[in-house]
Amino acid sequence: MRVALEVSQVKRLRQFITYARLAASTVMVVGIGVLAGWLLDVPVLRTVLPGWTAMMVNTASMFTVLGVGLWCATFRTSQAGSLIRRLGAVLVILVGGLTLVEYALSVDLAIDLLLPFELQHSQPVTFPGRMAPATALCLLLSGFGLLLEGRSLLPQFFASSALFISLMALAGYLFSVSVLYSVGLYSSMAIHTAIALILFNTGLLVIQERSGFVELLTSDTAGGKVARSLLASIPVVILSIGGALLAGEKLGYYDNRFSLAWMATLSIATLVAVILRTARHLHQIDKSRGNAQAELAALNAALELRVVERTSALETANRTLMSEMLQRQKVEDDVRRLSLTDELTGLHNRRSFFLLADQLMRSARRNDQSCALFFIDLDGLKKLNDVHGHEAGDLAIIAAAQVLKAAFRVSDVVARIGGDEFVVLAVDVKESVDILSARVQTLVDEFNDSDRCRYPVALSIGAVRCSPKELKPLGELLAGADAAMYANKQLRRKQALYCEGCLTRVETCV
Ligand SMILES: Nc1nc2c(ncn2[C@@H]2O[C@H](COP(=O)(O)OP(=O)(O)OP(=O)(O)O)[C@@H](O)[C@H]2O)c(=O)[nH]1
């Protein structure tokens, strides 16, 4: 699975591709330049310096092919490029491999002198026109690397092996150690062959996106930074030390053993310095990571503490809110109840009566039931108040309410709608309103004769009946009942039933 790349990694990969293209172009130019040197007889193009080994025509041709192949490899999506790369790689493998076969089996496969102009400029060597065995091996490895480009490990192995051999050859030139760039007595690797091989194989290595090596080199991790810095510095430092010691030796300041001892000492010193620098760098990274972890742990602990504190504060706030809500609910219930209840008697008040009576009458009509509406007025309350005070009047009102509640069903609506005025809506009434009024009167009499009576009460009652068919509005029924009550009161006055005499009976009731 491919991991998404960081922006910096993408930038470095682009730089690597640019490097690979530059390397490919240089390798192509070297190949073409050497071919021109052979064709036009320009010795400097063939050998770089007079007396140095010349790059063979075969080698130069293969560099041209390798350069084109590497260039194509940098364009991954191109089908044609991929085909050219693979064909070129096969050609290079063939030339390198057959040359090695020639050396190994001491045969001439007629591939050394392919171009007619080559022979006349060839130096007197064992096999004119044949590339060095080291070159042939490097070409074989480079060809395989190019052919397998894009796979996971093999191209890196082939390119690294070729790179190692060509670096040895270059070091041999730099330090004048011919054994490093020649194999046996046959022929030696030209300096520009070594450089071209180094360029080609480093170019091939840095475009291997799948390799851990490229991932390491492009990453922003400590490992990536250390790898980049060491790879950029160590070869230059070691080669510089070697070059300086060699120059001193050539100038006769010291002999070969002395420079070897210095080379070993300075290399060790350089490596120790690099190791210490790298170790210090890693140490710093470890320390800062440790500090960051400690800070993180402290932050986590503080965060957890805050979470605990906040949770407990939240729970307390929740509890307070809950109890406030309950209190508020209770107050609202009380307000609702009080707004619908008569405070003195506990009966429904006027508002509640109209709400309930309306509902009750509609349901009675639906159920085909008769209703009866009673209008009841307390007799002589004003006088009672005047003579015995309002407390006595209140007691009479309460007594009247109790009598009315006892006289009717629980399902009927008994309400106090004014000072001494009561209404009762009785549903599903089977008997006549006179019978019901008489029942009220009986209970009034019972009360007046009982021990509970402080002040006797007398009630004037008016009632209307309403059958389910009539569908009379409540207001109309109330007016009818009120009128009947008034008539009843007048009648009671005429019959001297009116309770002006209640006062005289108070004493007997106590
Ligand atoms: N004690 C007391 N008196 C009340 C209350 N509400 C009204 N009253 C008084 O009751 C009296 C009612 O007077 P009226 O309407 O003339 O009634 P009444 O004296 O019974 O006369 P009739 O209705 O003709 O029998 C008034 O004086 C009111 O002030 C109450 O809650 N308590």
The ligand as a Gaussian input file, in Angstrom:
#p B3LYP/6-31G(d) Opt

LIG

0 1
 N      -68.581000      36.532000      54.060000
 C      -68.568000      36.646000      52.737000
 N      -69.453000      37.459000      52.168000
 C      -69.471000      37.564000      50.835000
 C      -68.557000      36.860000      50.036000
 N      -68.800000      37.163000      48.752000
 C      -69.843000      38.068000      48.772000
 N      -70.250000      38.289000      50.020000
 C      -71.279000      39.159000      50.463000
 O      -72.507000      38.518000      50.308000
 C      -73.513000      39.468000      50.191000
 C      -74.469000      39.118000      49.115000
 O      -75.464000      40.056000      49.101000
 P      -76.753000      39.836000      48.282000
 O      -76.397000      39.577000      46.824000
 O      -77.657000      40.986000      48.557000
 O      -77.347000      38.544000      48.820000
 P      -78.214000      38.334000      50.129000
 O      -77.869000      39.228000      51.197000
 O      -78.022000      36.845000      50.403000
 O      -79.574000      38.585000      49.559000
 P      -80.359000      37.650000      48.607000
 O      -79.442000      37.113000      47.616000
 O      -81.425000      38.467000      48.018000
 O      -80.880000      36.528000      49.458000
 C      -72.812000      40.810000      49.908000
 O      -72.917000      41.647000      51.053000
 C      -71.387000      40.432000      49.681000
 O      -70.485000      41.401000      50.132000
 C      -67.619000      36.010000      50.683000
 O      -66.791000      35.345000      50.066000
 N      -67.689000      35.931000      52.041000

